[in-house]
Every structure is written in C-alpha cells, then in structure tokens.
C-alpha cells in the first residue's frame, strides 16, 4: 500500500470521490499543514491554525497509479480558486497536494503542467511534502456514506 494526501475543499465530498476509485483501499479525513497539534474541527474552522481539510488515501499501486489519483484530484474541484471551493471560503478549503516522497513530488509537479490547459485561470494548488496528518473527528469520517448520500463529489 501507498499513501496520498489531497486537499480540495470540504473533505466530505473529496473523500467520497476517492472512495469510488478502484484500488483505493481506505480513506480518512483530517487536517494538515497547520501549526496546532491535534486540532479540532472548530479550531480549523476558526481559520487561525493554518490547517487545510484533507483526505488521506491508502491505495494499491498495482490497481491504481498515483497519476490516476492525481487525475481524480483535478476532476473533482476547481484548483484556480484561492482558499475557496464553491460556497466554502477560507484557508482550510485550499487546493493542496501533500506528497509522500520524491516520486510523488515529481508526479504532482508534472500533473500541474498537464492540468493547466484545462483551466482558464492559473492553478493555485500548493504542492508540499506531507506535513503531519491529524485525523478528524469520527462523525466526519465517511460522512456521505453514513448519511445515505448516494452521490458525493
């Protein structure tokens, strides 16, 4: 198994979208990129911690490549809006790829160049080595599945 970490707005829909990908073994929603250890949802929503809502994806590279996960990432959100996805506004909703090693870093950087032609505005996605991941509260995990939503992102 390998790990990937993505921020693309509210983590509920992002998680639902990645859970649909064949080869994804598990997902978890949480917070990354901030200064506070073990933040709560309320902490992150305050906009003062520096965290983003992210999804941690465990995947089998024999079934799905990291590049395919990047394609899903570009499809499910607008990477040209700074600190915003739809009605969700704030730094916690920023577009981010947190890489796990040099191969993912290289793939992420290459994917930005490839994706740029699809958008009419510049991509503002941050690409950084994966910071600490703090698991979100249980009620956020698989939020759409728990509530019977068939759709998701």
C-alpha positions in Angstrom: 0.0 0.0 0.0 1.0 3.6 -0.6 -0.4 6.8 0.8 -1.6 10.0 -1.0 -2.9 13.2 0.7 -5.1 15.8 -1.1 -6.9 18.9 -0.1 -9.7 20.0 -2.5 -12.3 21.9 -0.4 -14.7 20.3 2.1 -13.3 16.9 2.9 -16.7 15.1 2.8 -17.1 15.2 -1.0 -13.4 14.7 -1.6 -13.3 11.6 0.4 -16.5 10.3 -1.3 -14.9 10.8 -4.7 -11.7 9.0 -3.8 -13.6 6.1 -2.2 -15.1 5.4 -5.6 -11.7 4.8 -7.2 -10.8 1.1 -7.8 -7.6 0.4 -6.0 -8.3 2.8 -3.1 -8.2 0.6 0.0 -9.2 3.2 2.6 -9.6 6.9 3.2 -9.6 9.1 6.2 -10.4 12.8 6.5 -8.4 15.1 8.6 -6.3 18.2 8.9 -2.8 19.0 7.7 -0.5 21.9 7.2 -1.1 23.9 10.3 0.7 24.9 13.5 -1.6 23.4 16.1 -1.1 19.8 17.2 -4.3 17.7 17.2 -6.7 20.4 16.1 -10.4 20.0 16.3 -12.9 20.9 13.6 -13.8 24.1 15.4 -10.1 25.0 15.6 -9.6 24.6 11.9 -12.8 26.4 11.0 -11.6 29.4 13.0 -9.1 30.0 10.2 -6.3 30.7 12.7 -4.5 27.3 12.8 -3.2 27.2 9.2 -4.6 23.7 8.6 -6.4 22.5 5.4 -9.1 19.9 5.3 -7.5 16.9 3.6 -8.1 13.3 2.7 -5.5 10.6 3.3 -5.8 7.9 0.7 -4.3 4.4 1.1 -4.1 2.8 -2.3 -2.7 -0.3 -4.1 -0.3 0.9 -6.8 -0.9 -2.4 -8.6 -4.5 -1.4 -9.1 -4.4 2.4 -9.4 -1.4 4.6 -10.0 -0.6 7.8 -8.2 -1.0 9.6 -11.5 -4.6 8.3 -11.8 -5.3 9.6 -8.3 -4.0 13.0 -9.4 -6.4 12.9 -12.4 -9.2 12.3 -10.0 -8.0 15.3 -7.9 -8.0 17.6 -10.8 -11.5 16.5 -11.9 -13.3 16.9 -8.5 -12.5 20.6 -7.7 -11.5 24.0 -9.1 -7.8 24.4 -8.4 -7.9 28.0 -9.6 -9.8 29.5 -6.7 -7.6 30.5 -3.8 -8.9 29.3 -0.4 -12.3 28.6 -1.8 -14.4 25.7 -3.2 -17.9 26.7 -4.1 -19.6 28.2 -1.1 -16.8 27.1 1.2 -14.4 30.0 1.9 -11.3 30.0 4.0 -7.7 28.7 4.0 -8.9 25.4 5.3 -10.5 24.8 1.9 -7.4 25.4 -0.2 -6.3 23.2 -3.0 -3.3 21.1 -1.9 -1.3 18.1 -2.8 0.8 16.8 0.0 3.4 14.4 -1.4 4.9 11.3 0.2 8.4 11.2 -1.3 10.3 12.4 -4.3 8.4 10.3 -6.9 5.0 11.8 -5.8 6.5 15.3 -5.8 7.7 14.9 -9.4 4.4 13.4 -10.5 2.4 16.1 -8.8 4.5 18.9 -10.4 4.1 17.2 -13.8 0.4 16.9 -13.3 0.0 20.6 -12.7 1.5 21.3 -16.1 -0.7 18.8 -17.7 -3.9 20.1 -15.9 -3.2 23.8 -16.6 -4.5 23.6 -20.1 -8.0 22.6 -18.8 -8.5 25.8 -16.8 -8.9 29.4 -17.9 -7.2 30.8 -14.8 -3.9 29.9 -13.2 -3.8 26.9 -10.9 -3.2 27.9 -7.2 -2.7 24.4 -5.8 0.0 24.1 -3.2 2.4 21.1 -3.6 4.4 20.4 -0.4 5.9 17.4 1.3 3.2 15.8 3.5 3.0 17.5 6.9 1.6 15.9 10.0 -1.9 14.5 9.4 -4.4 14.9 12.2 -7.5 12.6 12.0 -10.8 14.5 12.0 -13.5 13.6 14.4 -15.3 10.3 13.8 -18.5 12.0 12.7 -16.6 13.4 9.7 -15.3 10.0 8.5 -17.2 8.7 5.5 -19.7 11.4 6.1 -21.8 10.8 3.0 -21.9 7.1 3.4 -23.1 7.4 7.0 -25.9 9.7 5.9 -27.0 7.6 2.9 -26.0 10.0 0.3 -25.5 8.1 -2.9 -23.7 10.9 -4.8 -20.7 12.6 -3.3 -18.2 14.6 -5.4 
